[in-house]
């Protein structure tokens, strides 16, 4: 069973928000973020230009997160981007 577009957005939002607030993340979360972003790009239902431009950045963030030595540092160095991505998702969700 695949997730609907809105459920994918909600899940992506939740994963990124949790990382931003806790400065913690698991490799499995980064892998899930990658799968969500790939699916959202592939399904073509996204019609928000800002978010379309941000998805490759989120994908790159998750790729890096899978292999970093210090996840907390990775999240801290991407705090502003996380804020921007979360805000963009919130605008599309609402």
Backbone atoms as SQL, in Angstrom:
CREATE TABLE atoms (id INTEGER PRIMARY KEY, chain TEXT, resi INTEGER, resn TEXT, atom TEXT, x REAL, y REAL, z REAL);
INSERT INTO atoms VALUES
  (1, 'A', 1, 'UNK', 'N', 0.848, -1.180, 0.000),
  (2, 'A', 1, 'UNK', 'CA', 0.000, 0.000, 0.000),
  (3, 'A', 1, 'UNK', 'C', 0.894, 1.244, 0.000),
  (4, 'A', 2, 'UNK', 'N', 0.653, 2.116, -0.912),
  (5, 'A', 2, 'UNK', 'CA', 1.443, 3.338, -0.979),
  (6, 'A', 2, 'UNK', 'C', 0.715, 4.470, -0.252),
  (7, 'A', 3, 'UNK', 'N', 1.508, 5.409, 0.217),
  (8, 'A', 3, 'UNK', 'CA', 0.956, 6.564, 0.917),
  (9, 'A', 3, 'UNK', 'C', 0.442, 7.585, -0.082),
  (10, 'A', 4, 'UNK', 'N', -0.634, 8.257, 0.273),
  (11, 'A', 4, 'UNK', 'CA', -1.123, 9.332, -0.573),
  (12, 'A', 4, 'UNK', 'C', -0.131, 10.492, -0.522),
  (13, 'A', 5, 'UNK', 'N', -0.253, 11.361, -1.465),
  (14, 'A', 5, 'UNK', 'CA', 0.611, 12.537, -1.563),
  (15, 'A', 5, 'UNK', 'C', 0.591, 13.347, -0.265),
  (16, 'A', 6, 'UNK', 'N', -0.590, 13.573, 0.292),
  (17, 'A', 6, 'UNK', 'CA', -0.692, 14.365, 1.525),
  (18, 'A', 6, 'UNK', 'C', -0.095, 13.624, 2.717),
  (19, 'A', 7, 'UNK', 'N', -0.240, 12.304, 2.753),
  (20, 'A', 7, 'UNK', 'CA', 0.369, 11.527, 3.822),
  (21, 'A', 7, 'UNK', 'C', 1.891, 11.553, 3.703),
  (22, 'A', 8, 'UNK', 'N', 2.393, 11.517, 2.471),
  (23, 'A', 8, 'UNK', 'CA', 3.837, 11.615, 2.262),
  (24, 'A', 8, 'UNK', 'C', 4.362, 12.957, 2.776),
  (25, 'A', 9, 'UNK', 'N', 3.653, 14.025, 2.457),
  (26, 'A', 9, 'UNK', 'CA', 4.056, 15.350, 2.939),
  (27, 'A', 9, 'UNK', 'C', 4.042, 15.408, 4.461),
  (28, 'A', 10, 'UNK', 'N', 2.998, 14.865, 5.063),
  (29, 'A', 10, 'UNK', 'CA', 2.887, 14.878, 6.521),
  (30, 'A', 10, 'UNK', 'C', 4.018, 14.077, 7.163),
  (31, 'A', 11, 'UNK', 'N', 4.334, 12.930, 6.589),
  (32, 'A', 11, 'UNK', 'CA', 5.407, 12.105, 7.134),
  (33, 'A', 11, 'UNK', 'C', 6.761, 12.794, 6.974),
  (34, 'A', 12, 'UNK', 'N', 6.994, 13.375, 5.819),
  (35, 'A', 12, 'UNK', 'CA', 8.244, 14.103, 5.592),
  (36, 'A', 12, 'UNK', 'C', 8.365, 15.259, 6.589),
  (37, 'A', 13, 'UNK', 'N', 7.291, 15.985, 6.768),
  (38, 'A', 13, 'UNK', 'CA', 7.256, 17.088, 7.727),
  (39, 'A', 13, 'UNK', 'C', 7.594, 16.587, 9.126),
  (40, 'A', 14, 'UNK', 'N', 6.967, 15.492, 9.540),
  (41, 'A', 14, 'UNK', 'CA', 7.192, 14.959, 10.882),
  (42, 'A', 14, 'UNK', 'C', 8.640, 14.519, 11.083),
  (43, 'A', 15, 'UNK', 'N', 9.205, 13.841, 10.098),
  (44, 'A', 15, 'UNK', 'CA', 10.588, 13.373, 10.212),
  (45, 'A', 15, 'UNK', 'C', 11.564, 14.548, 10.328),
  (46, 'A', 16, 'UNK', 'N', 11.392, 15.532, 9.461),
  (47, 'A', 16, 'UNK', 'CA', 12.289, 16.690, 9.488),
  (48, 'A', 16, 'UNK', 'C', 12.105, 17.510, 10.765),
  (49, 'A', 17, 'UNK', 'N', 10.869, 17.676, 11.202),
  (50, 'A', 17, 'UNK', 'CA', 10.591, 18.439, 12.422),
  (51, 'A', 17, 'UNK', 'C', 11.194, 17.764, 13.640),
  (52, 'A', 18, 'UNK', 'N', 11.068, 16.455, 13.704),
  (53, 'A', 18, 'UNK', 'CA', 11.626, 15.714, 14.836),
  (54, 'A', 18, 'UNK', 'C', 13.150, 15.855, 14.869),
  (55, 'A', 19, 'UNK', 'N', 13.780, 15.751, 13.722),
  (56, 'A', 19, 'UNK', 'CA', 15.237, 15.917, 13.684),
  (57, 'A', 19, 'UNK', 'C', 15.630, 17.330, 14.099),
  (58, 'A', 20, 'UNK', 'N', 14.898, 18.307, 13.618),
  (59, 'A', 20, 'UNK', 'CA', 15.214, 19.693, 13.948),
  (60, 'A', 20, 'UNK', 'C', 15.070, 19.953, 15.446),
  (61, 'A', 21, 'UNK', 'N', 14.050, 19.414, 16.059),
  (62, 'A', 21, 'UNK', 'CA', 13.807, 19.712, 17.468),
  (63, 'A', 21, 'UNK', 'C', 14.679, 18.886, 18.411),
  (64, 'A', 22, 'UNK', 'N', 15.040, 17.665, 18.015),
  (65, 'A', 22, 'UNK', 'CA', 15.789, 16.791, 18.920),
  (66, 'A', 22, 'UNK', 'C', 17.284, 16.729, 18.610),
  (67, 'A', 23, 'UNK', 'N', 17.682, 17.204, 17.438),
  (68, 'A', 23, 'UNK', 'CA', 19.069, 17.088, 16.973),
  (69, 'A', 23, 'UNK', 'C', 19.532, 15.635, 16.998),
  (70, 'A', 24, 'UNK', 'N', 18.599, 14.732, 16.729),
  (71, 'A', 24, 'UNK', 'CA', 18.886, 13.312, 16.648),
  (72, 'A', 24, 'UNK', 'C', 18.247, 12.753, 15.392),
  (73, 'A', 25, 'UNK', 'N', 18.848, 11.688, 14.890),
  (74, 'A', 25, 'UNK', 'CA', 18.296, 11.024, 13.724),
  (75, 'A', 25, 'UNK', 'C', 18.930, 9.655, 13.575),
  (76, 'A', 26, 'UNK', 'N', 18.211, 8.761, 12.965),
  (77, 'A', 26, 'UNK', 'CA', 18.688, 7.411, 12.710),
  (78, 'A', 26, 'UNK', 'C', 18.929, 7.243, 11.218),
  (79, 'A', 27, 'UNK', 'N', 19.816, 6.337, 10.881),
  (80, 'A', 27, 'UNK', 'CA', 20.082, 6.051, 9.470),
  (81, 'A', 27, 'UNK', 'C', 18.772, 5.656, 8.776),
  (82, 'A', 28, 'UNK', 'N', 17.952, 4.889, 9.459),
  (83, 'A', 28, 'UNK', 'CA', 16.677, 4.462, 8.864),
  (84, 'A', 28, 'UNK', 'C', 15.767, 5.651, 8.559),
  (85, 'A', 29, 'UNK', 'N', 15.833, 6.716, 9.363),
  (86, 'A', 29, 'UNK', 'CA', 15.037, 7.912, 9.089),
  (87, 'A', 29, 'UNK', 'C', 15.532, 8.599, 7.820),
  (88, 'A', 30, 'UNK', 'N', 16.841, 8.695, 7.676),
  (89, 'A', 30, 'UNK', 'CA', 17.393, 9.303, 6.466),
  (90, 'A', 30, 'UNK', 'C', 17.024, 8.480, 5.235),
  (91, 'A', 31, 'UNK', 'N', 17.029, 7.167, 5.376),
  (92, 'A', 31, 'UNK', 'CA', 16.634, 6.315, 4.261),
  (93, 'A', 31, 'UNK', 'C', 15.161, 6.508, 3.926),
  (94, 'A', 32, 'UNK', 'N', 14.342, 6.667, 4.946),
  (95, 'A', 32, 'UNK', 'CA', 12.919, 6.899, 4.721),
  (96, 'A', 32, 'UNK', 'C', 12.689, 8.258, 4.052),
  (97, 'A', 33, 'UNK', 'N', 13.423, 9.267, 4.475),
  (98, 'A', 33, 'UNK', 'CA', 13.316, 10.588, 3.844),
  (99, 'A', 33, 'UNK', 'C', 13.682, 10.472, 2.362),
  (100, 'A', 34, 'UNK', 'N', 14.752, 9.759, 2.066),
  (101, 'A', 34, 'UNK', 'CA', 15.160, 9.560, 0.666),
  (102, 'A', 34, 'UNK', 'C', 14.041, 8.905, -0.140),
  (103, 'A', 35, 'UNK', 'N', 13.460, 7.845, 0.400),
  (104, 'A', 35, 'UNK', 'CA', 12.387, 7.140, -0.317),
  (105, 'A', 35, 'UNK', 'C', 11.183, 8.052, -0.537),
  (106, 'A', 36, 'UNK', 'N', 10.822, 8.821, 0.481),
  (107, 'A', 36, 'UNK', 'CA', 9.689, 9.741, 0.351),
  (108, 'A', 36, 'UNK', 'C', 9.938, 10.770, -0.743),
  (109, 'A', 37, 'UNK', 'N', 11.122, 11.380, -0.715),
  (110, 'A', 37, 'UNK', 'CA', 11.441, 12.416, -1.699),
  (111, 'A', 37, 'UNK', 'C', 11.449, 11.827, -3.110),
  (112, 'A', 38, 'UNK', 'N', 12.072, 10.666, -3.271),
  (113, 'A', 38, 'UNK', 'CA', 12.102, 10.024, -4.597),
  (114, 'A', 38, 'UNK', 'C', 10.688, 9.748, -5.095),
  (115, 'A', 39, 'UNK', 'N', 9.846, 9.250, -4.206),
  (116, 'A', 39, 'UNK', 'CA', 8.469, 8.944, -4.570),
  (117, 'A', 39, 'UNK', 'C', 7.696, 10.204, -4.942),
  (118, 'A', 40, 'UNK', 'N', 7.892, 11.269, -4.173),
  (119, 'A', 40, 'UNK', 'CA', 7.174, 12.517, -4.448),
  (120, 'A', 40, 'UNK', 'C', 7.610, 13.119, -5.783),
  (121, 'A', 41, 'UNK', 'N', 8.877, 13.009, -6.086),
  (122, 'A', 41, 'UNK', 'CA', 9.360, 13.520, -7.370),
  (123, 'A', 41, 'UNK', 'C', 8.808, 12.666, -8.505),
  (124, 'A', 42, 'UNK', 'N', 8.814, 11.349, -8.320),
  (125, 'A', 42, 'UNK', 'CA', 8.393, 10.428, -9.373),
  (126, 'A', 42, 'UNK', 'C', 6.898, 10.492, -9.660),
  (127, 'A', 43, 'UNK', 'N', 6.078, 10.704, -8.621),
  (128, 'A', 43, 'UNK', 'CA', 4.629, 10.643, -8.858),
  (129, 'A', 43, 'UNK', 'C', 4.079, 11.884, -9.549),
  (130, 'A', 44, 'UNK', 'N', 4.827, 12.968, -9.538),
  (131, 'A', 44, 'UNK', 'CA', 4.433, 14.153, -10.303),
  (132, 'A', 44, 'UNK', 'C', 3.209, 14.891, -9.810),
  (133, 'A', 45, 'UNK', 'N', 2.733, 14.582, -8.612),
  (134, 'A', 45, 'UNK', 'CA', 1.544, 15.265, -8.098),
  (135, 'A', 45, 'UNK', 'C', 1.864, 16.594, -7.444),
  (136, 'A', 46, 'UNK', 'N', 3.117, 16.833, -7.204),
  (137, 'A', 46, 'UNK', 'CA', 3.535, 18.058, -6.543),
  (138, 'A', 46, 'UNK', 'C', 3.422, 19.222, -7.517),
  (139, 'A', 47, 'UNK', 'N', 2.707, 20.260, -7.112),
  (140, 'A', 47, 'UNK', 'CA', 2.538, 21.411, -7.994),
  (141, 'A', 47, 'UNK', 'C', 3.011, 22.716, -7.361),
  (142, 'A', 48, 'UNK', 'N', 3.758, 22.600, -6.277),
  (143, 'A', 48, 'UNK', 'CA', 4.316, 23.774, -5.626),
  (144, 'A', 48, 'UNK', 'C', 5.763, 23.941, -6.085),
  (145, 'A', 49, 'UNK', 'N', 6.018, 25.016, -6.845),
  (146, 'A', 49, 'UNK', 'CA', 7.352, 25.215, -7.424),
  (147, 'A', 49, 'UNK', 'C', 8.450, 25.305, -6.376),
  (148, 'A', 50, 'UNK', 'N', 8.168, 25.981, -5.268),
  (149, 'A', 50, 'UNK', 'CA', 9.193, 26.117, -4.226),
  (150, 'A', 50, 'UNK', 'C', 9.575, 24.745, -3.675),
  (151, 'A', 51, 'UNK', 'N', 8.589, 23.927, -3.374),
  (152, 'A', 51, 'UNK', 'CA', 8.873, 22.610, -2.816),
  (153, 'A', 51, 'UNK', 'C', 9.542, 21.708, -3.854),
  (154, 'A', 52, 'UNK', 'N', 9.159, 21.826, -5.093),
  (155, 'A', 52, 'UNK', 'CA', 9.799, 21.050, -6.159),
  (156, 'A', 52, 'UNK', 'C', 11.289, 21.366, -6.208),
  (157, 'A', 53, 'UNK', 'N', 11.638, 22.625, -6.027),
  (158, 'A', 53, 'UNK', 'CA', 13.046, 23.021, -6.023),
  (159, 'A', 53, 'UNK', 'C', 13.769, 22.540, -4.770),
  (160, 'A', 54, 'UNK', 'N', 13.055, 22.419, -3.654),
  (161, 'A', 54, 'UNK', 'CA', 13.675, 22.035, -2.388),
  (162, 'A', 54, 'UNK', 'C', 13.861, 20.526, -2.238),
  (163, 'A', 55, 'UNK', 'N', 13.065, 19.728, -2.921),
  (164, 'A', 55, 'UNK', 'CA', 13.150, 18.277, -2.748),
  (165, 'A', 55, 'UNK', 'C', 14.547, 17.716, -3.030),
  (166, 'A', 56, 'UNK', 'N', 15.237, 18.161, -4.085),
  (167, 'A', 56, 'UNK', 'CA', 16.608, 17.644, -4.275),
  (168, 'A', 56, 'UNK', 'C', 17.546, 18.009, -3.120),
  (169, 'A', 57, 'UNK', 'N', 17.352, 19.166, -2.506),
  (170, 'A', 57, 'UNK', 'CA', 18.161, 19.550, -1.350),
  (171, 'A', 57, 'UNK', 'C', 17.878, 18.618, -0.174),
  (172, 'A', 58, 'UNK', 'N', 16.612, 18.311, 0.041),
  (173, 'A', 58, 'UNK', 'CA', 16.230, 17.411, 1.131),
  (174, 'A', 58, 'UNK', 'C', 16.813, 16.025, 0.869),
  (175, 'A', 59, 'UNK', 'N', 16.773, 15.607, -0.379),
  (176, 'A', 59, 'UNK', 'CA', 17.348, 14.309, -0.751),
  (177, 'A', 59, 'UNK', 'C', 18.848, 14.289, -0.436),
  (178, 'A', 60, 'UNK', 'N', 19.551, 15.324, -0.832),
  (179, 'A', 60, 'UNK', 'CA', 20.994, 15.415, -0.587),
  (180, 'A', 60, 'UNK', 'C', 21.285, 15.405, 0.918),
  (181, 'A', 61, 'UNK', 'N', 20.491, 16.122, 1.687),
  (182, 'A', 61, 'UNK', 'CA', 20.620, 16.133, 3.146),
  (183, 'A', 61, 'UNK', 'C', 20.494, 14.715, 3.706),
  (184, 'A', 62, 'UNK', 'N', 19.535, 13.954, 3.188),
  (185, 'A', 62, 'UNK', 'CA', 19.335, 12.594, 3.703),
  (186, 'A', 62, 'UNK', 'C', 20.458, 11.658, 3.278),
  (187, 'A', 63, 'UNK', 'N', 20.981, 11.843, 2.074),
  (188, 'A', 63, 'UNK', 'CA', 22.119, 11.030, 1.623),
  (189, 'A', 63, 'UNK', 'C', 23.316, 11.272, 2.542),
  (190, 'A', 64, 'UNK', 'N', 23.588, 12.538, 2.820),
  (191, 'A', 64, 'UNK', 'CA', 24.694, 12.865, 3.726),
  (192, 'A', 64, 'UNK', 'C', 24.442, 12.305, 5.129),
  (193, 'A', 65, 'UNK', 'N', 23.213, 12.392, 5.582),
  (194, 'A', 65, 'UNK', 'CA', 22.874, 11.938, 6.921),
  (195, 'A', 65, 'UNK', 'C', 23.070, 10.454, 7.131),
  (196, 'A', 66, 'UNK', 'N', 22.959, 9.692, 6.062),
  (197, 'A', 66, 'UNK', 'CA', 23.157, 8.245, 6.165),
  (198, 'A', 66, 'UNK', 'C', 24.588, 7.880, 6.548),
  (199, 'A', 67, 'UNK', 'N', 25.540, 8.729, 6.175),
  (200, 'A', 67, 'UNK', 'CA', 26.936, 8.336, 6.341),
  (201, 'A', 67, 'UNK', 'C', 27.771, 9.263, 7.230),
  (202, 'A', 68, 'UNK', 'N', 27.169, 10.274, 7.811),
  (203, 'A', 68, 'UNK', 'CA', 27.957, 11.181, 8.653),
  (204, 'A', 68, 'UNK', 'C', 28.372, 10.489, 9.945),
  (205, 'A', 69, 'UNK', 'N', 29.469, 10.937, 10.493),
  (206, 'A', 69, 'UNK', 'CA', 29.954, 10.406, 11.766),
  (207, 'A', 69, 'UNK', 'C', 29.202, 11.017, 12.944),
  (208, 'A', 70, 'UNK', 'N', 28.828, 12.291, 12.810),
  (209, 'A', 70, 'UNK', 'CA', 28.178, 12.994, 13.905),
  (210, 'A', 70, 'UNK', 'C', 26.837, 13.543, 13.415),
  (211, 'A', 71, 'UNK', 'N', 25.769, 12.833, 13.718),
  (212, 'A', 71, 'UNK', 'CA', 24.438, 13.222, 13.236),
  (213, 'A', 71, 'UNK', 'C', 24.000, 14.547, 13.843),
  (214, 'A', 72, 'UNK', 'N', 24.286, 14.752, 15.122),
  (215, 'A', 72, 'UNK', 'CA', 23.899, 16.009, 15.761),
  (216, 'A', 72, 'UNK', 'C', 24.536, 17.198, 15.045),
  (217, 'A', 73, 'UNK', 'N', 25.808, 17.089, 14.713),
  (218, 'A', 73, 'UNK', 'CA', 26.501, 18.160, 13.999),
  (219, 'A', 73, 'UNK', 'C', 25.909, 18.363, 12.604),
  (220, 'A', 74, 'UNK', 'N', 25.565, 17.264, 11.945),
  (221, 'A', 74, 'UNK', 'CA', 24.948, 17.337, 10.615),
  (222, 'A', 74, 'UNK', 'C', 23.629, 18.113, 10.678),
  (223, 'A', 75, 'UNK', 'N', 22.821, 17.801, 11.671),
  (224, 'A', 75, 'UNK', 'CA', 21.528, 18.482, 11.817),
  (225, 'A', 75, 'UNK', 'C', 21.744, 19.943, 12.168),
  (226, 'A', 76, 'UNK', 'N', 22.662, 20.224, 13.093),
  (227, 'A', 76, 'UNK', 'CA', 22.932, 21.611, 13.484),
  (228, 'A', 76, 'UNK', 'C', 23.423, 22.434, 12.297),
  (229, 'A', 77, 'UNK', 'N', 24.261, 21.846, 11.462),
  (230, 'A', 77, 'UNK', 'CA', 24.782, 22.601, 10.322),
  (231, 'A', 77, 'UNK', 'C', 23.723, 22.824, 9.251),
  (232, 'A', 78, 'UNK', 'N', 22.601, 22.111, 9.353),
  (233, 'A', 78, 'UNK', 'CA', 21.513, 22.263, 8.380),
  (234, 'A', 78, 'UNK', 'C', 20.249, 22.846, 9.016),
  (235, 'A', 79, 'UNK', 'N', 20.401, 23.486, 10.184),
  (236, 'A', 79, 'UNK', 'CA', 19.242, 23.992, 10.918),
  (237, 'A', 79, 'UNK', 'C', 18.416, 24.976, 10.092),
  (238, 'A', 80, 'UNK', 'N', 19.063, 25.908, 9.433),
  (239, 'A', 80, 'UNK', 'CA', 18.313, 26.896, 8.654),
  (240, 'A', 80, 'UNK', 'C', 17.598, 26.235, 7.473),
  (241, 'A', 81, 'UNK', 'N', 18.260, 25.300, 6.820),
  (242, 'A', 81, 'UNK', 'CA', 17.620, 24.592, 5.711),
  (243, 'A', 81, 'UNK', 'C', 16.432, 23.784, 6.210),
  (244, 'A', 82, 'UNK', 'N', 16.594, 23.104, 7.338),
  (245, 'A', 82, 'UNK', 'CA', 15.471, 22.351, 7.912),
  (246, 'A', 82, 'UNK', 'C', 14.281, 23.267, 8.167),
  (247, 'A', 83, 'UNK', 'N', 14.547, 24.426, 8.736),
  (248, 'A', 83, 'UNK', 'CA', 13.481, 25.402, 8.981),
  (249, 'A', 83, 'UNK', 'C', 12.789, 25.786, 7.667),
  (250, 'A', 84, 'UNK', 'N', 13.573, 26.069, 6.640),
  (251, 'A', 84, 'UNK', 'CA', 13.007, 26.450, 5.345),
  (252, 'A', 84, 'UNK', 'C', 12.184, 25.325, 4.736),
  (253, 'A', 85, 'UNK', 'N', 12.701, 24.101, 4.798),
  (254, 'A', 85, 'UNK', 'CA', 11.988, 22.962, 4.228),
  (255, 'A', 85, 'UNK', 'C', 10.683, 22.702, 4.970),
  (256, 'A', 86, 'UNK', 'N', 10.728, 22.756, 6.285),
  (257, 'A', 86, 'UNK', 'CA', 9.532, 22.524, 7.091),
  (258, 'A', 86, 'UNK', 'C', 8.484, 23.594, 6.800),
  (259, 'A', 87, 'UNK', 'N', 8.906, 24.839, 6.695),
  (260, 'A', 87, 'UNK', 'CA', 7.972, 25.936, 6.376),
  (261, 'A', 87, 'UNK', 'C', 7.346, 25.739, 4.997),
  (262, 'A', 88, 'UNK', 'N', 8.142, 25.339, 4.032),
  (263, 'A', 88, 'UNK', 'CA', 7.625, 25.119, 2.677),
  (264, 'A', 88, 'UNK', 'C', 6.604, 23.988, 2.666),
  (265, 'A', 89, 'UNK', 'N', 6.881, 22.929, 3.410),
  (266, 'A', 89, 'UNK', 'CA', 5.930, 21.808, 3.476),
  (267, 'A', 89, 'UNK', 'C', 4.647, 22.253, 4.161),
  (268, 'A', 90, 'UNK', 'N', 4.765, 23.020, 5.220),
  (269, 'A', 90, 'UNK', 'CA', 3.576, 23.505, 5.931),
  (270, 'A', 90, 'UNK', 'C', 2.683, 24.337, 5.020),
  (271, 'A', 91, 'UNK', 'N', 3.291, 25.157, 4.165),
  (272, 'A', 91, 'UNK', 'CA', 2.493, 25.985, 3.245),
  (273, 'A', 91, 'UNK', 'C', 1.736, 25.127, 2.241),
  (274, 'A', 92, 'UNK', 'N', 2.330, 24.035, 1.812),
  (275, 'A', 92, 'UNK', 'CA', 1.670, 23.158, 0.843),
  (276, 'A', 92, 'UNK', 'C', 0.579, 22.327, 1.522),
  (277, 'A', 93, 'UNK', 'N', 0.852, 21.881, 2.747),
  (278, 'A', 93, 'UNK', 'CA', -0.106, 21.049, 3.484),
  (279, 'A', 93, 'UNK', 'C', -1.376, 21.799, 3.836),
  (280, 'A', 94, 'UNK', 'N', -1.255, 23.081, 4.145),
  (281, 'A', 94, 'UNK', 'CA', -2.404, 23.850, 4.650),
  (282, 'A', 94, 'UNK', 'C', -3.318, 24.340, 3.562);
